[in-house]
Amino acid sequence: MSGFDERERTEEAKFRHQQELAFKIRNRRNKLFGLWVAEEHLGLKGEEALAYAKDVVMADFDLPGDEDLFSKVKADLAKAGKSLSDHLLKKHLDECEEIAKQQIMQE
């Protein structure tokens, strides 16, 4: 095996690892965000809040980006007769991402 092949394998492994970390962080971020919406704004607790957070995580697989996530949350808030600004939702999603990064890196 040549040095080039070894380096290529190392780079591919590094890339895979970075992609796995990014996936875990994004899913953790979405779960934390879903829990925040469930508990703070929809009045859900315990298993109901966890189930809602799981639904938020799954909603993010519909389309690239965060619009599918925001669409779900806004629709659910509207059904409950509540609304939050896009700015507040984005701000809290960013906060959840920072927390998720810290948690994943510590695991």
DRENDO-1510 file (C-alpha; in Angstrom, 1 decimal, always signed):
<recs>
REC; n; res; u; v; w
REC; 1; MET; +0.0; +0.0; +0.0 .
REC; 2; SER; +1.4; +3.4; -0.9 .
REC; 3; GLY; +1.6; +6.4; +1.3 .
REC; 4; PHE; -1.0; +8.1; -0.8 .
REC; 5; ASP; -3.5; +5.2; -0.2 .
REC; 6; GLU; -2.9; +5.4; +3.5 .
REC; 7; ARG; -3.4; +9.1; +3.6 .
REC; 8; GLU; -6.6; +8.8; +1.5 .
REC; 9; ARG; -8.0; +6.2; +3.9 .
REC; 10; THR; -7.1; +8.4; +6.9 .
REC; 11; GLU; -8.8; +11.4; +5.3 .
REC; 12; GLU; -11.9; +9.3; +4.5 .
REC; 13; ALA; -12.1; +8.1; +8.1 .
REC; 14; LYS; -11.7; +11.6; +9.4 .
REC; 15; PHE; -14.5; +12.8; +7.1 .
REC; 16; ARG; -16.8; +10.0; +8.2 .
REC; 17; HIS; -16.2; +10.8; +11.8 .
REC; 18; GLN; -16.9; +14.5; +11.3 .
REC; 19; GLN; -20.1; +13.6; +9.5 .
REC; 20; GLU; -21.2; +11.3; +12.3 .
REC; 21; LEU; -20.5; +14.0; +14.9 .
REC; 22; ALA; -22.4; +16.6; +12.9 .
REC; 23; PHE; -25.4; +14.2; +12.5 .
REC; 24; LYS; -25.4; +13.4; +16.3 .
REC; 25; ILE; -25.1; +17.1; +17.2 .
REC; 26; ARG; -28.0; +18.1; +14.8 .
REC; 27; ASN; -30.3; +15.4; +16.2 .
REC; 28; ARG; -29.4; +16.3; +19.8 .
REC; 29; ARG; -30.0; +19.9; +19.0 .
REC; 30; ASN; -33.4; +19.1; +17.5 .
REC; 31; LYS; -34.4; +17.0; +20.5 .
REC; 32; LEU; -33.4; +19.7; +22.9 .
REC; 33; PHE; -35.4; +22.3; +20.8 .
REC; 34; GLY; -38.4; +20.0; +20.7 .
REC; 35; LEU; -38.3; +19.5; +24.5 .
REC; 36; TRP; -38.1; +23.3; +25.0 .
REC; 37; VAL; -41.1; +23.8; +22.7 .
REC; 38; ALA; -43.0; +21.0; +24.3 .
REC; 39; GLU; -42.4; +21.9; +27.9 .
REC; 40; GLU; -42.3; +25.7; +27.8 .
REC; 41; HIS; -44.9; +26.5; +25.2 .
REC; 42; LEU; -47.2; +23.5; +24.7 .
REC; 43; GLY; -47.4; +22.4; +28.3 .
REC; 44; LEU; -46.3; +18.9; +27.7 .
REC; 45; LYS; -44.4; +16.9; +30.3 .
REC; 46; GLY; -42.7; +13.6; +30.7 .
REC; 47; GLU; -43.4; +11.0; +28.0 .
REC; 48; GLU; -45.5; +13.4; +26.0 .
REC; 49; ALA; -42.7; +16.0; +25.8 .
REC; 50; LEU; -40.2; +13.2; +24.8 .
REC; 51; ALA; -42.6; +12.0; +22.1 .
REC; 52; TYR; -43.0; +15.5; +20.8 .
REC; 53; ALA; -39.2; +16.0; +20.8 .
REC; 54; LYS; -38.9; +12.8; +18.7 .
REC; 55; ASP; -41.5; +14.1; +16.3 .
REC; 56; VAL; -39.4; +17.3; +15.9 .
REC; 57; VAL; -36.3; +15.3; +15.2 .
REC; 58; MET; -38.1; +13.3; +12.6 .
REC; 59; ALA; -39.6; +16.4; +11.0 .
REC; 60; ASP; -36.1; +17.6; +10.2 .
REC; 61; PHE; -35.5; +14.7; +7.8 .
REC; 62; ASP; -38.2; +16.0; +5.4 .
REC; 63; LEU; -36.2; +18.7; +3.7 .
REC; 64; PRO; -32.6; +20.1; +3.8 .
REC; 65; GLY; -32.2; +23.0; +6.2 .
REC; 66; ASP; -34.3; +24.0; +9.2 .
REC; 67; GLU; -37.5; +25.2; +7.5 .
REC; 68; ASP; -39.2; +21.8; +7.9 .
REC; 69; LEU; -38.4; +21.9; +11.6 .
REC; 70; PHE; -39.7; +25.5; +12.0 .
REC; 71; SER; -42.8; +24.7; +9.9 .
REC; 72; LYS; -43.8; +21.8; +12.2 .
REC; 73; VAL; -43.2; +23.8; +15.4 .
REC; 74; LYS; -45.1; +26.8; +14.1 .
REC; 75; ALA; -48.0; +24.7; +13.0 .
REC; 76; ASP; -48.1; +22.9; +16.4 .
REC; 77; LEU; -47.9; +26.2; +18.3 .
REC; 78; ALA; -50.7; +27.7; +16.1 .
REC; 79; LYS; -52.9; +24.6; +16.9 .
REC; 80; ALA; -52.3; +25.4; +20.6 .
REC; 81; GLY; -53.3; +29.1; +20.0 .
REC; 82; LYS; -49.7; +30.3; +20.6 .
REC; 83; SER; -47.1; +31.8; +18.4 .
REC; 84; LEU; -43.4; +32.6; +18.7 .
REC; 85; SER; -41.4; +34.9; +16.5 .
REC; 86; ASP; -39.0; +33.4; +13.9 .
REC; 87; HIS; -36.2; +35.3; +15.7 .
REC; 88; LEU; -36.9; +33.7; +19.0 .
REC; 89; LEU; -37.2; +30.2; +17.5 .
REC; 90; LYS; -33.9; +30.6; +15.6 .
REC; 91; LYS; -32.2; +32.1; +18.7 .
REC; 92; HIS; -33.3; +29.1; +20.8 .
REC; 93; LEU; -32.4; +26.6; +18.1 .
REC; 94; ASP; -28.9; +28.1; +18.0 .
REC; 95; GLU; -28.6; +27.9; +21.8 .
REC; 96; CYS; -29.7; +24.2; +21.6 .
REC; 97; GLU; -27.0; +23.6; +19.1 .
REC; 98; GLU; -24.3; +25.0; +21.4 .
REC; 99; ILE; -25.6; +22.8; +24.2 .
REC; 100; ALA; -25.7; +19.8; +21.9 .
REC; 101; LYS; -22.1; +20.3; +20.8 .
REC; 102; GLN; -20.9; +20.5; +24.4 .
REC; 103; GLN; -22.9; +17.3; +25.3 .
REC; 104; ILE; -21.7; +15.3; +22.3 .
REC; 105; MET; -18.1; +16.3; +22.8 .
REC; 106; GLN; -18.2; +15.3; +26.4 .
REC; 107; GLU; -19.6; +11.8; +25.7 .
</recs>
